[in-house]
Amino acid sequence: MQSKPILFYFLLFFILGLVNYSCKFSKPYQDANLPVETRVNDLVSRITLDEKISQMMDVSVEIKRLDISAYNWWNEGLHGVARAGIATVFPQAIALSATFNDSLHFKVATAISDEFRAKYNEFKKVNQAGYVGLTVWLQSMIKTSG
């Protein structure tokens, strides 16, 4: 007689667990198990034209119905981390370009990205607002020959 309630509760919790798991991914774009292209296409198809326009500013507004948080993606890293406290400052892009040194450009970009990640992690700890995201304006390099 004792085994029937145990079996009942086991099955109940198993079924509730399955229902809970399936509810986690109610929308395909939220399911990290799907391919990125599938998720992106699903999300873009759900966003209205006005909502898409609202996401094209440096301060993107929240879209509650899709669980998209507001985001400020303005950061500048052309020659180092800008407007986020003390940081390494590298020569302006024109001066770096004049070196024609790809490995130097890579080292500078790596240092800038490392500093942005470190500042981002620190700002998250203290809940600081402002120029704290990981989306960064920076130099573009185009290799034209060789």
C-alpha positions as CSV (number, residue, x, y, z in Angstrom):
1,M,0.0,0.0,0.0
2,Q,2.9,2.4,0.8
3,S,4.3,2.1,-2.8
4,K,1.2,3.5,-4.5
5,P,1.5,7.1,-3.1
6,I,5.2,7.1,-3.7
7,L,4.7,6.0,-7.3
8,F,1.9,8.6,-7.7
9,Y,4.1,11.4,-6.4
10,F,7.0,10.3,-8.6
11,L,4.9,10.3,-11.7
12,L,3.3,13.7,-10.7
13,F,6.7,15.3,-10.2
14,F,8.1,13.8,-13.4
15,I,5.1,15.1,-15.5
16,L,5.4,18.5,-13.8
17,G,9.1,18.6,-14.6
18,L,8.4,17.9,-18.3
19,V,5.7,20.6,-18.4
20,N,8.1,23.1,-16.7
21,Y,11.0,22.2,-19.2
22,S,8.8,22.6,-22.2
23,C,7.5,26.0,-20.9
24,K,11.0,27.3,-20.6
25,F,11.3,27.5,-24.4
26,S,7.9,28.8,-25.3
27,K,9.4,30.8,-28.1
28,P,12.0,29.3,-30.5
29,Y,14.3,32.3,-30.3
30,Q,14.7,31.6,-26.5
31,D,15.8,28.0,-27.1
32,A,19.6,27.9,-27.0
33,N,19.5,24.3,-28.3
34,L,18.3,25.6,-31.7
35,P,20.7,26.8,-34.4
36,V,21.4,30.6,-34.2
37,E,20.0,31.2,-37.7
38,T,16.7,29.6,-36.7
39,R,16.5,31.7,-33.5
40,V,17.4,34.9,-35.2
41,N,14.8,34.4,-38.0
42,D,12.1,33.6,-35.4
43,L,12.9,36.7,-33.3
44,V,13.1,39.1,-36.3
45,S,9.8,37.7,-37.6
46,R,8.1,38.6,-34.3
47,I,9.3,42.2,-34.0
48,T,7.1,44.9,-35.5
49,L,8.5,47.6,-37.8
50,D,8.2,50.2,-35.0
51,E,10.0,47.9,-32.6
52,K,12.8,47.3,-35.1
53,I,13.2,51.1,-35.5
54,S,13.3,51.5,-31.7
55,Q,16.2,49.1,-31.6
56,M,18.3,51.2,-34.0
57,M,19.3,53.8,-31.5
58,D,22.1,53.7,-29.0
59,V,19.5,53.3,-26.2
60,S,17.3,50.4,-27.3
61,V,14.0,50.2,-25.5
62,E,12.5,47.2,-23.8
63,I,10.1,45.0,-25.8
64,K,8.2,43.4,-22.9
65,R,6.1,41.0,-25.0
66,L,9.3,39.3,-26.3
67,D,11.3,39.5,-23.0
68,I,13.8,41.8,-24.6
69,S,15.5,44.1,-22.0
70,A,16.4,47.7,-22.6
71,Y,20.0,48.1,-23.7
72,N,22.4,51.0,-24.0
73,W,25.1,49.9,-26.5
74,W,27.0,53.1,-26.8
75,N,30.7,52.5,-26.1
76,E,33.7,53.9,-27.9
77,G,36.9,52.0,-28.2
78,L,38.6,53.6,-31.2
79,H,41.9,54.0,-29.3
80,G,41.1,52.4,-25.9
81,V,38.2,52.2,-23.5
82,A,36.5,55.6,-23.5
83,R,34.3,57.3,-20.9
84,A,34.6,54.4,-18.4
85,G,37.2,55.6,-15.9
86,I,40.9,55.0,-16.1
87,A,42.0,53.0,-19.1
88,T,44.9,52.4,-21.5
89,V,44.9,55.0,-24.3
90,F,46.5,54.0,-27.6
91,P,47.4,56.3,-30.6
92,Q,44.5,57.5,-32.8
93,A,43.5,55.2,-35.6
94,I,45.3,57.2,-38.2
95,A,48.6,56.9,-36.3
96,L,48.1,53.1,-35.8
97,S,47.3,52.7,-39.5
98,A,50.5,54.5,-40.4
99,T,52.5,51.6,-38.8
100,F,51.2,49.1,-41.5
101,N,51.7,46.5,-38.8
102,D,48.9,43.9,-38.6
103,S,50.2,42.2,-35.6
104,L,50.4,45.5,-33.7
105,H,46.8,46.2,-34.6
106,F,45.8,42.8,-33.3
107,K,47.6,43.3,-30.0
108,V,46.0,46.7,-29.5
109,A,42.5,45.4,-30.3
110,T,43.1,42.5,-27.9
111,A,44.2,44.8,-25.1
112,I,41.1,47.0,-25.7
113,S,38.7,44.1,-25.7
114,D,40.3,42.6,-22.6
115,E,39.9,46.0,-20.8
116,F,36.3,46.3,-22.0
117,R,35.5,42.8,-20.6
118,A,37.2,43.6,-17.3
119,K,35.4,46.9,-16.9
120,Y,32.1,45.3,-17.9
121,N,32.5,42.7,-15.2
122,E,33.4,45.3,-12.6
123,F,30.5,47.5,-13.5
124,K,28.1,44.6,-13.2
125,K,29.3,43.9,-9.7
126,V,28.6,47.5,-8.5
127,N,25.5,47.8,-10.7
128,Q,26.8,50.9,-12.5
129,A,24.9,52.4,-15.4
130,G,26.3,54.4,-18.4
131,Y,28.9,53.3,-20.8
132,V,29.2,49.8,-19.5
133,G,28.0,47.4,-22.3
134,L,30.0,45.1,-24.5
135,T,29.0,46.6,-27.8
136,V,31.8,48.9,-28.9
137,W,32.5,51.3,-31.7
138,L,36.1,50.7,-32.8
139,Q,38.5,51.0,-35.8
140,S,37.8,49.0,-38.9
141,M,40.7,47.4,-40.7
142,I,40.5,46.3,-44.3
143,K,43.3,44.3,-45.8
144,T,43.5,45.3,-49.5
145,S,46.5,43.3,-50.6
146,G,49.1,40.7,-49.8
